[in-house]
Amino acid sequence: MQFKDYYEILGLSRQATAGDIKKAYRKLAHQYHPDISKDPKGEEKFKEVNEAYRTLKDPELRKAYDELGRHQPGEEVRPPPEWGSHFSQAPGGGFDPDDFARAGGFEGINLSDLFEELSRSRGSRGPGGAYQAQPLKGQDYEVAATLTLEEAAHGTTLDLEFQVQGRDAAGRPVHRPHHFKARIPKGVVDGQKMRLRGKGGKGLHGGADGDLYLTIRLLPHPFLRPLGHDLHFDVPLTPAEAILGATIQLPTLEGVISLTVPPLSPSGKKMRLPRKGLPKPKEGAGDLIVHLVMAIPDDISEAERHLYEQLKGLSGFNPREQLEAFLHPKRDS
């Protein structure tokens, strides 16, 4: 079970009063509310704030949380012996940690689900006082899925494996491989998250299995830069090609195409090729956006230098005309 520092999430110390907890929750819930926040991770932070508040606002849940001790966020923890026993001793209490451990233990569940179980367990004793275990959803996992641009464009099936941290019967930390295959549809973009239901940790007491969240990461391409469904490509031109125009060949995800660069194309000019980018999930595709970039050689021959000197003498073009006018304004006589 991975630890979450609920006090840190709310920006509080462990000595915070009930009033401090309520005040911090109201402030952060308003700050990260999906209808207000511009933070890309606002919705995720909003959920974390609500999860922390649900536990810390309840005195008994907060006591049980404090009994877990101090740990680093994400660290695997196992409740100490007799943890949560005050729940079973309280009037109507129904949580017995020993029974819970025998029924499946604390491995593979979410901290938030465990405290929901604690909350529900008050009044969950069956005939004869036996503990009636409540269904618990398995732990959600998150892993990066690395794709090439071509795989993102056409879709692929990934064979992935990662290590899941848990505990053995003696409570010692162990790592177990978690293996799965995932079908990636065409049209995914860098940073996109995919939810695979039921591919996470095993549920307890008949609870649903957790989910697996894939974060798409696109490998660098030698020339193409993805931005959403659009692709960007820097194309170097010689001065002669930029002035006289040129026809050049470009790679795309569907093969090689020819691009006609018109005469007198300035460096930095953008040329948009519709529907030559990454396909979109349902229909259509992004664009290929070509950026024209002036390139000059590292060295030139004497003959080339002579021709450039002749061109310099013939040309009346002054690219710094406005700059010079600003630096040396004309005086009114």
C-alpha positions in Angstrom: 0.0 0.0 0.0 1.5 3.3 -1.1 1.7 6.1 1.5 0.2 9.5 0.9 1.1 12.4 3.2 -2.4 14.0 3.7 -1.0 16.7 5.9 1.5 17.7 3.2 -1.2 17.7 0.6 -3.2 20.2 2.7 0.0 22.2 3.6 -0.4 21.5 7.3 1.6 20.1 10.1 0.5 17.1 12.2 -0.4 19.5 15.0 -3.1 21.2 12.9 -6.4 21.7 14.6 -9.8 20.7 13.1 -10.3 24.4 12.2 -6.9 24.5 10.4 -7.9 21.4 8.4 -11.2 22.9 7.4 -9.7 26.3 6.5 -6.9 24.7 4.4 -9.4 22.4 2.6 -11.7 25.3 1.6 -8.8 27.4 0.3 -7.2 24.5 -1.8 -10.6 23.1 -3.0 -11.4 26.6 -4.4 -7.9 27.0 -5.9 -7.9 23.7 -7.7 -11.6 23.4 -8.6 -11.9 22.3 -12.2 -14.2 25.2 -13.1 -11.6 27.7 -11.8 -8.1 26.3 -12.0 -5.9 26.9 -15.1 -3.3 24.4 -13.7 -3.0 21.4 -16.1 -2.8 19.2 -13.0 -5.6 21.1 -11.2 -8.2 18.3 -11.4 -5.7 15.7 -10.0 -4.8 18.1 -7.1 -8.5 18.8 -6.5 -9.1 15.0 -6.0 -6.0 14.7 -3.7 -7.2 17.6 -1.5 -10.7 16.0 -1.2 -9.2 12.6 -0.3 -7.0 14.1 2.4 -9.8 16.1 3.9 -12.2 13.1 4.0 -9.7 11.3 6.3 -8.4 14.1 8.4 -11.7 15.8 9.2 -12.9 12.6 11.0 -11.2 12.4 14.4 -11.3 8.5 14.4 -10.0 8.3 10.8 -7.3 10.9 11.6 -6.2 8.8 14.6 -5.9 5.7 12.5 -4.0 7.6 9.8 -1.6 9.0 12.4 -1.0 5.5 13.7 0.5 4.6 10.3 3.5 6.8 11.2 5.6 9.1 9.0 6.7 7.9 5.6 7.8 9.3 2.2 5.0 9.8 -0.4 4.8 6.7 -2.6 6.6 4.5 0.0 5.2 1.1 0.5 3.7 0.8 4.1 2.1 -1.9 6.1 0.0 -0.9 9.2 1.6 -1.8 12.5 0.2 -4.6 14.8 -3.2 -3.9 16.2 -3.6 -1.0 13.9 -7.1 0.4 13.8 -8.2 -1.7 16.8 -10.0 1.3 18.3 -12.5 0.9 15.5 -13.4 -2.6 16.6 -13.6 -1.5 20.2 -15.8 1.5 19.6 -19.6 1.1 19.8 -20.8 -0.5 16.5 -17.1 -0.8 15.4 -16.6 -3.4 12.7 -13.0 -3.2 11.6 -10.7 -5.9 12.9 -7.2 -5.6 11.3 -6.3 -9.2 12.0 -9.4 -10.4 10.2 -8.7 -8.0 7.4 -5.2 -9.2 7.0 -6.3 -12.8 6.9 -8.9 -12.0 4.3 -6.4 -10.6 1.9 -4.0 -8.2 3.6 -3.1 -4.7 2.8 -1.2 -5.4 -0.4 -2.4 -3.9 -3.7 -5.0 -1.5 -2.3 -5.3 2.2 -2.3 -4.8 4.2 0.9 -8.0 6.1 0.2 -10.0 2.8 -0.3 -8.6 1.5 3.0 -9.9 4.6 4.9 -13.3 4.3 3.2 -13.4 0.7 4.4 -12.6 1.9 7.9 -15.4 4.5 7.7 -17.9 1.9 6.4 -16.9 -0.7 8.9 -18.5 1.1 11.8 -21.6 -1.0 12.0 -20.4 -3.8 9.7 -20.3 -6.6 12.3 -22.4 -9.6 11.3 -24.0 -12.3 13.4 -21.8 -13.4 16.3 -19.6 -10.3 15.9 -17.7 -11.6 13.0 -16.1 -9.0 10.8 -17.8 -8.7 7.4 -15.1 -7.6 4.9 -16.3 -5.0 2.5 -15.3 -5.1 -1.2 -12.2 -3.1 -1.9 -11.1 -2.0 -5.3 -7.5 -2.9 -6.3 -4.7 -0.4 -6.5 -4.4 1.7 -9.7 -1.1 1.7 -11.4 0.5 4.3 -13.8 3.2 3.5 -16.3 4.8 5.2 -19.3 4.2 3.7 -22.8 7.0 4.7 -25.2 6.1 4.8 -28.9 7.6 5.9 -32.2 5.8 8.5 -34.3 5.0 5.8 -36.8 3.4 3.6 -34.1 1.4 6.6 -32.8 0.2 7.2 -36.4 -0.8 3.7 -37.2 -1.6 2.2 -33.8 0.2 -0.8 -32.2 0.1 -3.4 -29.6 2.5 -3.1 -26.7 3.9 -5.9 -24.6 4.7 -4.2 -21.3 6.0 -5.4 -17.9 6.8 -3.4 -14.8 7.5 -4.2 -11.1 4.8 -3.9 -8.5 5.9 -3.4 -4.9 4.1 -5.3 -2.2 4.6 -7.5 0.9 4.9 -11.2 1.4 3.1 -13.2 4.1 5.7 -12.2 6.7 5.3 -8.5 5.9 8.6 -8.2 4.0 8.8 -6.0 1.0 8.8 -7.8 -2.3 8.6 -6.9 -6.0 6.4 -8.8 -8.4 6.3 -8.5 -12.2 3.1 -7.1 -13.7 2.7 -8.1 -17.3 0.1 -7.0 -19.8 -0.6 -6.3 -23.4 -2.2 -3.0 -24.5 -3.7 -2.1 -27.8 -2.8 1.5 -28.6 -5.2 3.1 -31.2 -3.9 5.4 -33.9 -4.0 9.1 -33.1 -2.5 9.2 -29.6 -0.3 12.2 -28.8 2.6 12.8 -26.4 1.5 13.1 -22.8 -1.9 11.6 -23.4 -3.2 9.3 -20.7 -5.1 6.1 -21.4 -7.2 4.2 -18.8 -7.2 0.4 -19.0 -10.0 -0.8 -16.7 -9.3 -3.8 -14.6 -5.5 -4.0 -15.5 -4.3 -2.8 -12.1 -4.0 -4.5 -8.7 -6.3 -7.3 -7.7 -9.4 -6.3 -5.7 -10.2 -7.6 -2.2 -13.3 -9.3 -0.9 -15.0 -9.3 -4.3 -14.0 -5.7 -5.1 -13.2 -4.7 -8.7 -9.6 -4.9 -9.9 -7.8 -1.6 -10.1 -7.1 0.3 -13.3 -3.9 0.9 -15.3 -3.1 4.3 -16.6 -0.7 4.6 -19.5 1.0 7.9 -20.2 2.0 8.1 -23.8 5.6 9.2 -24.5 6.7 9.7 -28.1 10.3 9.0 -29.0 12.3 11.8 -30.8 12.2 11.7 -34.6 15.2 12.7 -36.6 13.3 15.5 -38.3 9.6 15.7 -37.2 8.6 17.4 -33.9 5.0 16.6 -32.7 2.9 19.2 -31.0 -0.5 17.7 -30.4 -1.6 16.2 -33.7 0.5 18.7 -35.7 4.0 17.9 -36.9 6.7 20.6 -37.3 9.7 20.3 -39.6 12.7 22.8 -39.9 13.8 22.8 -43.6 17.2 24.5 -44.3 17.5 26.5 -47.5 20.6 28.0 -49.2 20.4 31.8 -49.9 20.0 31.0 -53.6 17.1 28.6 -52.9 15.3 31.1 -50.7 15.6 33.8 -53.4 15.1 31.8 -56.6 12.7 29.2 -55.2 13.2 25.4 -55.0 11.5 22.0 -55.0 12.6 19.9 -52.1 11.6 16.4 -50.8 10.3 15.9 -47.3 9.6 12.8 -45.2 6.1 12.4 -43.8 4.4 9.6 -41.8 2.9 8.4 -45.1 6.0 8.6 -47.3 8.1 11.1 -49.2 6.5 14.2 -50.7 7.7 17.2 -52.8 7.4 20.7 -51.5 7.6 23.8 -53.8 9.2 26.7 -52.0 8.2 30.0 -53.8 10.9 32.6 -54.8 11.8 35.2 -52.3 10.8 33.1 -49.2 12.2 34.7 -46.1 13.8 32.7 -43.3 11.2 31.8 -40.6 8.4 31.5 -43.1 5.9 28.8 -42.3 4.2 26.6 -44.9 1.3 24.5 -43.8 0.5 21.1 -45.4 -3.0 20.1 -44.3 -3.7 16.6 -43.0 0.0 15.5 -43.2 0.4 15.3 -39.4 -0.7 12.7 -36.9 -4.2 11.2 -37.5 -6.9 12.1 -35.1 -8.8 9.3 -33.2 -12.1 9.6 -35.1 -11.4 11.3 -38.4 -9.0 13.8 -40.0 -5.4 14.5 -39.1 -3.2 17.3 -37.9 -1.1 19.4 -40.3 2.6 19.3 -41.2 4.0 22.8 -40.6 7.3 23.5 -42.4 9.6 26.2 -41.0 12.0 27.6 -43.6 15.4 28.3 -42.1 18.2 30.1 -43.9 21.5 28.1 -43.9 25.0 29.2 -44.9 28.0 27.1 -45.5 30.9 26.8 -43.1 33.4 27.8 -45.9 33.2 29.0 -49.5 35.7 29.0 -52.4 37.4 32.0 -53.8 35.2 31.9 -56.9 32.1 31.9 -54.7 33.4 34.8 -52.7 34.0 36.8 -55.9 30.4 36.2 -57.0 29.0 37.2 -53.7 31.1 40.4 -53.8 29.7 41.2 -57.2 26.1 40.5 -56.0 26.7 42.8 -53.0 27.7 45.6 -55.3 24.7 45.1 -57.6 22.0 44.7 -54.9 20.3 47.7 -53.4 18.6 45.6 -50.8 19.1 46.8 -47.2 17.5 44.5 -44.6 18.4 47.0 -41.8 16.9 50.1 -43.3 14.4 50.6 -40.4 17.1 50.0 -37.8 19.4 52.5 -39.3 16.6 55.1 -39.5 16.0 54.6 -35.8 19.6 54.8 -34.9 20.3 57.9 -37.1 17.1 59.9 -37.3 17.0 62.8 -39.8 17.1 66.2 -38.3 14.5 68.8 -39.4 16.3 71.8 -40.9 
